[in-house]
Amino acid sequence: MTQQSTFDTVGSTATNVADGFTMVAVGDLMLRQPLVKNPAAGLEEVTKILRGADVTFGNLETNLFDIRTFKGSPQAESGGSYHVAPPETGPEFKALGFNMLSRANNHSFDWGVEGMRETTEALDQLGIIHAGVGENLAYAGAPRFLPTVHGRVSLVSFATTFTPMSSAAHSAGEAPGRPGINALHLTRSIVVTSEMLESLRRIRHALPDPISVHEDGERIVLAGSTYKLGDKVGYQHETAPREIAEILRNVRQGKQFSDFLIVTNHEHEPGNWSQVPADYAQSFAHQLIDAGVDAYIIHGPHQLRGIEIYKGRPIFYSLGNFIFDNLQTTQGADLFADYGKDPRIDTVADLIVASMEGFVQAEFYETVITVSRFEQNSLSELRLYPVELGYSKRLADRGVPRLASGSQARAILERLQKLSTPFRTQITIENDVGVIRLTPA
């Protein structure tokens, strides 16, 4: 008879936290001003919730450094804006209660590797655990760990939306690895009807350059975009198998050395206009949960998407903006040019107003704070506190989170109810708070 090793449980995918473990999760953090000590900010109720959990998570979507002593420069490409905040805003995240941040996103390298390194140093000095960037892909993809009184928490961070030059790489022979983010590349195709595909084929054949790619009756490549035949017009995404395998390896390692594993993805797909996740998102989320992920959090599209509970674990398909303030006085010259502005004449505020034209809907300034409570190693209750970011306020005061109430709170929660219905998630509304209660298995 072969004796069973006591180390056989190393591959367990089960949750392993003490009763009462709580996780707070919010979306994107674009903080560029001190808020906590400002009584006018009205953050007391929000801060109380954020500080009340074992782990409080958000996506850091800015760089932290002093522009007066910064040795780098704005890159030739940005994530849509050059995000930076002065170092004194770093302690604000800790004062608000954040102890775990993801950093793989489309703004991680707005200011190049120098900006990444200074931000890393600032967070390390504060003792805030962060993941998703590094000196090479091994560092960027590795899980990072946070000890709590109810169990050890790990974080794996990656992004499907990112600037092309920000993707980290492994070393290869004599070539060193490349600093960057933990990127998951997607191949996007546009699904069209047969009539549309035929029109595209005629255009392609009329162009003077030779056809250098394979095409058949159901697929054509035109101007760098792939079009496929289908019944419903839309977007189709395929993930990179090798990168998926590496993410799953890091998931496995994160779970082997922790009691609770959070995985996050910065994903704008199919676009910021959509309140519905990308076509691949649900099957991939289930794959991650099956591999041992205890909470999967997506952020990026700047507005809420639905919530799913799969095998007793939460999947947040987007938590929207949580801090979306615009008090940034520094921007790269490229962005001024993109919007027809002149930095010798126009102010950064003028530029921000022009660049924010795509964020005029109130939905971009409404979100929730999610509080997940676990009992007997299973999600027992998920509370959703509606938040508004001052959509109607002037530019300098907009983007600061405050608890919503009354009709606005109900409208936010009812929208989240509707968005979560396709995932068979039932959200009740009790005293301006959304509640998801799970029956023990």
Secondary structure as GFF3:
##gff-version 3
##sequence-region A 1 441
A	DSSP	three_ten_helix	8	11	.	.	.	ID=ss1
A	DSSP	beta_strand	21	30	.	.	.	ID=ss2
A	DSSP	three_ten_helix	39	41	.	.	.	ID=ss3
A	DSSP	alpha_helix	44	50	.	.	.	ID=ss4
A	DSSP	beta_strand	55	60	.	.	.	ID=ss5
A	DSSP	beta_strand	63	64	.	.	.	ID=ss6
A	DSSP	beta_strand	84	85	.	.	.	ID=ss7
A	DSSP	three_ten_helix	87	89	.	.	.	ID=ss8
A	DSSP	alpha_helix	90	96	.	.	.	ID=ss9
A	DSSP	beta_strand	100	102	.	.	.	ID=ss10
A	DSSP	alpha_helix	112	126	.	.	.	ID=ss11
A	DSSP	beta_strand	129	131	.	.	.	ID=ss12
A	DSSP	beta_strand	133	134	.	.	.	ID=ss13
A	DSSP	alpha_helix	137	141	.	.	.	ID=ss14
A	DSSP	beta_strand	144	148	.	.	.	ID=ss15
A	DSSP	beta_strand	151	159	.	.	.	ID=ss16
A	DSSP	three_ten_helix	164	166	.	.	.	ID=ss17
A	DSSP	beta_strand	180	181	.	.	.	ID=ss18
A	DSSP	beta_strand	186	192	.	.	.	ID=ss19
A	DSSP	alpha_helix	194	206	.	.	.	ID=ss20
A	DSSP	beta_strand	219	222	.	.	.	ID=ss21
A	DSSP	beta_strand	225	229	.	.	.	ID=ss22
A	DSSP	beta_strand	234	239	.	.	.	ID=ss23
A	DSSP	alpha_helix	241	256	.	.	.	ID=ss24
A	DSSP	beta_strand	260	266	.	.	.	ID=ss25
A	DSSP	alpha_helix	281	290	.	.	.	ID=ss26
A	DSSP	beta_strand	295	299	.	.	.	ID=ss27
A	DSSP	beta_strand	307	310	.	.	.	ID=ss28
A	DSSP	beta_strand	313	316	.	.	.	ID=ss29
A	DSSP	beta_strand	321	324	.	.	.	ID=ss30
A	DSSP	alpha_helix	333	338	.	.	.	ID=ss31
A	DSSP	alpha_helix	348	355	.	.	.	ID=ss32
A	DSSP	three_ten_helix	356	359	.	.	.	ID=ss33
A	DSSP	three_ten_helix	362	365	.	.	.	ID=ss34
A	DSSP	beta_strand	366	375	.	.	.	ID=ss35
A	DSSP	beta_strand	378	388	.	.	.	ID=ss36
A	DSSP	three_ten_helix	395	397	.	.	.	ID=ss37
A	DSSP	beta_strand	402	403	.	.	.	ID=ss38
A	DSSP	alpha_helix	406	420	.	.	.	ID=ss39
A	DSSP	three_ten_helix	421	423	.	.	.	ID=ss40
A	DSSP	beta_strand	428	430	.	.	.	ID=ss41
A	DSSP	beta_strand	433	437	.	.	.	ID=ss42
###
